[in-house]
Amino acid sequence: MTAALTIAFVPGVSPAKWARVWRERFPSVELLLRPIGANEVDDALAGEVDMVFARVPVSDAHNAIPLWTETAVVAMRKDSPLADLAEVDLTDAEVHVIDAGPVPADIDATLDLVEANVGVAVLPQSLFRAASRKDLVGRPLVGAPGTQIVLAWRDEDASDTTEEFIGVVRGRTANSSRNQADQPGGADRDAEDGSRPSGGGDGSRSSTGGGGGGGKAKPANGKTVAKRSATKGTGAKSGGGKNSSGRGRTQRGMKGKPKRGSKGNR
């Protein structure tokens, strides 16, 4: 495997659990963690980052496996009449919606307006909690599909090392073979986060970004990676000055060394 693996993650996502497992299981391969902005996924993968925990939509230039779905909440002041409800249906509520989500472009500015009693806003529960606004509360939004978190990478960066990290994220045990189906429930989401695991327990994942259905999926074993047609709508596909000739094909697992030297031989 390569000497190092660089993993980036967007706000509201914590890779801490998988980092601990990785360092226990592969102490000789350094794991580098890098926080990035929500709109920096393409640039990160075009640079020194090997894989990214991202929120859909992501560019269809990337491979991605869905991990879990975040609960959408309505952020409001504690003294709002809606705060007494267990969940909120905005179609019936007579309130001004500052931002209907799924993710506000400027979370801090949006929550500032909520605190100023201008209205309410919709955003993922993880981002609302990360903002830590003591004068606000969040209530689940009725009928919202939520936002999906995926692990994304490029064909050019696929290697034995990235395959092993996929196994860690999917809950593969240290003694299991990559040719065996991954264990379900590998995503590090607890009930208090309000998040929902994506996909079934058969080791495969949907290629759509909404709720785990409707697209082709392949198991992530030692010889193949899941190729997803991720929901379009982000920035430009990351060709990024690197050879992107592998786009659109399933990358075969490599024997002992990565396909590209610029990221792997660090």
SULSULQUI-V803621 format. One record per residue. RES is the residue in one letter. SS is DSSP state (2 for helix, 1 for strand, 0 for the rest). BURIAL is # if it has 24 or more other C-alpha atoms within 12 Angstrom, else .. Layout:
RES/SS/BURIAL  RES/SS/BURIAL
//
This chain:
M/0/#  T/0/#  A/0/#  A/1/#  L/1/#  T/1/#  I/1/#  A/1/#  F/1/#  V/0/#  P/0/#  G/0/#  V/0/#  S/0/#  P/0/#  A/2/.  K/2/.  W/2/#  A/2/#  R/2/.  V/2/#  W/2/#  R/2/.  E/2/.  R/2/.  F/0/.  P/0/.  S/0/.  V/0/#  E/1/#  L/1/#  L/1/#  L/1/#  R/1/#  P/1/#  I/0/#  G/0/.  A/0/#  N/0/#  E/0/#  V/2/#  D/2/#  D/2/#  A/2/#  L/2/#  A/2/#  G/0/#  E/0/#  V/0/#  D/0/#  M/1/#  V/1/#  F/1/#  A/1/#  R/1/#  V/0/#  P/0/#  V/0/#  S/0/#  D/0/#  A/0/#  H/0/#  N/1/#  A/1/#  I/1/#  P/1/#  L/1/#  W/1/#  T/1/#  E/1/#  T/0/#  A/1/#  V/1/#  V/1/#  A/1/#  M/1/#  R/1/#  K/0/.  D/0/.  S/0/#  P/2/.  L/2/#  A/2/.  D/2/.  L/0/.  A/0/.  E/1/#  V/1/#  D/0/.  L/0/#  T/0/.  D/0/.  A/0/.  E/0/.  V/0/#  H/0/.  V/1/#  I/1/#  D/1/#  A/0/#  G/0/#  P/0/#  V/0/#  P/0/#  A/0/.  D/0/.  I/2/#  D/2/.  A/2/.  T/2/#  L/2/#  D/2/#  L/2/#  V/2/#  E/2/#  A/0/.  N/0/.  V/0/.  G/0/#  V/1/#  A/1/#  V/1/#  L/1/#  P/1/#  Q/2/#  S/2/#  L/2/#  F/2/#  R/2/#  A/2/.  A/2/#  S/0/.  R/0/.  K/0/.  D/0/.  L/1/#  V/1/#  G/1/#  R/1/#  P/1/#  L/1/#  V/0/.  G/0/.  A/0/#  P/0/#  G/0/#  T/1/#  Q/1/#  I/1/#  V/1/#  L/1/#  A/1/#  W/1/#  R/0/#  D/2/#  E/2/#  D/2/#  A/0/#  S/0/#  D/2/#  T/2/#  T/2/#  E/2/#  E/2/#  F/2/#  I/2/#  G/2/#  V/2/#  V/2/#  R/0/#  G/0/#  R/0/#  T/0/#  A/0/.  N/0/.  S/0/.  S/0/.  R/0/#  N/0/.  Q/0/.  A/0/#  D/0/#  Q/0/#  P/0/#  G/0/#  G/0/#  A/0/#  D/0/#  R/0/#  D/0/.  A/2/.  E/2/.  D/2/#  G/0/#  S/0/#  R/1/#  P/1/#  S/0/#  G/0/#  G/0/#  G/0/.  D/0/.  G/0/#  S/0/#  R/0/#  S/0/#  S/0/#  T/0/#  G/0/#  G/0/#  G/0/#  G/0/#  G/0/.  G/0/.  G/0/.  K/0/.  A/0/#  K/0/#  P/0/#  A/0/#  N/0/#  G/0/#  K/0/#  T/0/#  V/0/#  A/0/#  K/0/#  R/0/#  S/0/#  A/0/#  T/0/#  K/0/.  G/0/.  T/0/.  G/0/.  A/0/.  K/0/#  S/0/#  G/0/#  G/0/.  G/0/.  K/0/.  N/0/.  S/0/.  S/0/.  G/0/.  R/0/#  G/0/.  R/0/.  T/0/#  Q/0/#  R/0/#  G/0/#  M/0/#  K/0/.  G/0/.  K/0/.  P/0/#  K/0/#  R/0/#  G/2/.  S/2/.  K/2/#  G/2/#  N/0/.  R/0/.
//
